[in-house]
Amino acid sequence: MAVITAKAVAELRAKTGCGMMECKKALTEAEGDFDAAIKLLREKGLATAAKKADRIAAEGVVDILSEGDRAAMIEVNAETDFVAKNDSFVEFVRGLLRTILAGNPADVEALKAMKFDGTEQMVADVLVEKIATIKENISIRRFVVVEGKLNTYIHGHGMTGVIVKFDTDDKTAENEAFREMSKNVALQVAAMNCEFVNRDAVPASRLAEEKEIIATQIRNDPKNAAKPDAIIEKMTVGKLGKFYEQVCLADQAYVKDDSMTVEKYVQSVAKELGAEIRLVDFYRYDKGEGLQKREDNFAEEIASLVK
């Protein structure tokens, strides 16, 4: 039987990130063969990942990395908020962002098939290793790459991420007044949770649905019972302004000065700089948005531990 030294165990742990006892068991099973031990740990990681795949992962982090005129935003989920603050998890997310900016994958599956930044391992393999090491289900949920004149904002240590995109010239984009304005617009998106960048971006189906709701509300008022359809239509269109103020970024009241809309704020800075600035789009991720949250029952957990 091969003699398993503490040095060998430490080297295997440094290479794989697995626990000391797991590394010792793998080396013992592999009779001291280092490469075989790594293979065993990876196989174990696959099994661990498969067992944890059905466990709810709605915590985690949203993160953003910018390089020049490009920015990548990603949401990676874990089971607990505690793990999301783990240095190993945080660096994994940053590595994913570097991989995305370098390779520009089409979607999450394409990302998993790429080599993880600075390594020869596929992203999918690194993910499995992280699940085995951290001992929680981890899921790469979504990402987006945006190119243009951008500003970004992360709120609450990865609770919400925002990228805003503008159309302007290079000189204007480098101006401090533009940077401040674009950061403020990113803060607006994080604070107000708008749905569309402007009125032109609202889908016709959504607009028709809203008009029908408003028209029904108007008709249900006894005072409007005798009004013809043409008048109801005009009243409906008149009330759409409130809808746009709620769902369109450009129409929202600017949070730092509600005497103007966001669009007017942007144009006031454009006038100050003597430049053309157009608000093009925004992208917002909320951590765990739409995902089932884990519900901890501590009484049941304690009872289980006692058993």
N, C-alpha and C positions, 0 to 999 in steps of 0.2 A: 504493500500500500504506500502511495506517495506521501511524503511528509509535506503538510500544508503550513507554510510559514506565515507569520503575521505580516511580513513585507508583501508577500504575494496577495494576501487578502486585501491589504491596503491599496495596492496597485489596481486590483480588479474593481474595488469600490470607487477609486478615483476615475476609472475609465467608464464605468457604467452608471454610477450614481446610486446603485442598489445598497441595501443595508449590509453591515459587516457579517451578520450570521448568514444571510442569503448568499453572499459571496463565498464564504467558507464552505457552505453546503455544496455550492456549484463546483468549486475547485475539488472538493472531496469526491463528488460524483464523477467528475471528469478526470480523476486521478492525476491532478496537478496540471493538466493541459489547459493553458490560459485561453486559447482560442475556443476550445470546446466548452469551457466554462462560460464564456461570453455568449456562445450560441445557446447554451442551456438557459441562461438568464433571459435572453431575448424570447425564447420559446415560452418561458414562464410568464414573461411580460404579455405576450399575445393571449395566453390563457387568462391572465388577470384582467386584461382589457375586455375580453369577451364576457367575463363574469360581471364586469361593472358597466357594460354598455347600456343596460336597461335602467340604470340608476339615474335619477333626476339630476341634471346639471344646469341650473338656472342662475347660479352665481357666476363669478369670474370677473372679467375686465373688458373694457373697451379702450383701445390704445391707438395712437396715431404717430406716424413717422413721416417727416417731410424731407425731401431732397430737391433743392432748387424749385422748379415750378411744378413738381409732382408731390402728391401726398397719398399715403395709404392708411386706411382706417380698418381695424379688425375687431371682431368680438370673439373672444375665446371663453367658453364656459367651463366652470368646475362645480363641484357639489356644495362647497362651503366658501364663505367670504374669507375665512382664515387662510385657505390655500391660495386664494387670489392674491394675497399679500406676500406669499412665499417667494424668496429671491429667485429660486429655480424656475418657478412658474412665470414670473415677470420676465426673466431673460428669455424663456422659451417664446413668449409672445413677441418680444422685441426681435428675436431671430426670425420669426415668421414674417414680420413686417419687412425686414431686410431682404428676405427671400422673395417676397411679393414685388418689391420695388426693383429688384435685380432681374426677375424672370417674367414679370407681368402675366401670371397665370389667368386663365379664363374664368375659373371657378374654384371652389374648395377642393373638388376631386383632382383637378389639374395641379393645384398647389401640393396636395399630398403626394403626388407622383414626382415632385421636383426634389432636387438635393437641398437639404437644409443648409442655410447660410454657414459657410466656413467648414463644411463637413462633406463626406462622401455618402452619408446616410440619406435615405429618402425621408421626407417630412413625415410620412405615415409611420415609419419605423421609430423616429424620434418621439412621435406622439405616444406610441405604445410604451416606449421606455419611460416616458413621463408618468403615464398612468400607473405603471408598475412601481415606480419609485415613490410617487406622491401618494399613491393608494386611494385615489379618487377618480371617478369618471371625468374625463376632460374632452371637450368637444370644440372643434374649430367651426363656428357657426356661419360666419359670413365675413366678407371684406369688400372694400371698394377702393379703386385707384382713381384719383382725380388729377387732371392736369390743367394748368392755367394760372391766373393770378389769384392766389389762395390765401386764406388765413384759417387757423384751426383753433379749437378749444376743447380741453378735457375738463369735465366737471366731476368733483367728488371722487378723486382717485380712481377714475375709470368707470363711474356710474353712467355718464353720458359723454359721447364724443360728437363733435361738429366740424364739418369742413364747409366753408363758404367760398364760392367761385365768382370772380368778377371779370369783366372784359375792359381792359384799359391798356395804355402803352407802358413800356418798361420803366421809363423815367417816373411816371406817376406811381407805379407800383412800389418803387423804392422810396417814395416820400413818406416821412414819418406821419403826416396827417392822414394819408391813405391807410397806412398800417394800423393806426389807431381806430379809424372808422371801420375797417374790415374786421378788426378784433371785436369791436362793439356789436357789429352785426352778428358775428358768431355767438357772442354772449346772448343776444336777443333770441336766436334760434334755440339755444339751450334753455332759456328761461320760459319761452312762450309756446314751444312745441307746435309750430305752424305745420301745415300739410303741403302747401304749394308755394313756389317762389313768387308767382304773380297770377293775375287773372287768366292770362293766356295758357297757363299750365293746368288749370282746372279741367278735368275731363268733361266732355259734353254730357255723359251719363250722370256724373255727379251733380252737375249744374241743373239738369232736368229734374233730378230727384229732389233737390233743394227747392226748386221753383214750385214743384207740386206740393211740397210740405207747406210752403208759405201760402200758396193759393188756397189750400184746404183750410188753413188757419183763418185766412181772411173771410172765406165763405161761411165758416162756422160762427162768425160774429153776426148776431141778428141785425145789426145796423147795416150790414152789407148784403142782406138777403135779396134786395131788389136790384142790385147793381148788375149791369150787363157784363158779359165776359171780357169785353175790351177794356173796361175800367178795372176789372179784377187783375187783368194782365199788367196794366200800367202800375197798379199798386204793388203787385208782386215784384216787378223789376225794380221799383223804388226801394223795396225792402232788402234786395239782394246785397246792398252795400254793407249791411251789418254782417252778412255771411262772409263776404270777402275780407272784412276787417278781422274776422276770427281765424280764417284758414290760410290767408295769403300773406307771406312775409312782407312783401312790398306795401301792402295796405294796412298792416298792423301799426298801432301807435308805438312810436319809438320809446322804449322803456325808460331811457334817461331824460327824455323830454317829450311828454305826451302831447305837446302842442303840434307836433309834426309826425308824419308817417315815416316808416323806415325808408321808403323810396325818396321822400323829400329830404331826409337826413343825408342819404347818399349823394343826392344831387347838390345839396348845399356844400358838401366837401368838394365835389367836382367843380363847382363854380369858384370856390376859394382857390383851387389849384389851377384854374383855367384849363381843365382837361375834360375828356369824355370818360365817364365811368358808368358801366352797366352791371347791375346785379344779375348774374346769369343763373345760378342754382345754389342749392345747399344740400348737404347730406348729414343726417343725424342718426346715430345709433344709441338706443337706450339698453343698457345691460339687462338681459333676461326678458326683454319686451316680448310679450305674447307667449312666453314659456310657462309651463306648469311649475309652480314653486314647491319646494320640498317643505312638508309640514312635519316638524319634529314633535313627537309625543314623548316627553321626558319620563312620564310615569311608566309607559310601556318599555322605554329603553332601560330604565333602572330595574324593572321587573325581569327583563331579559338578562341583564348582567347578573342579577342575584341567582337566577336559575343556572 
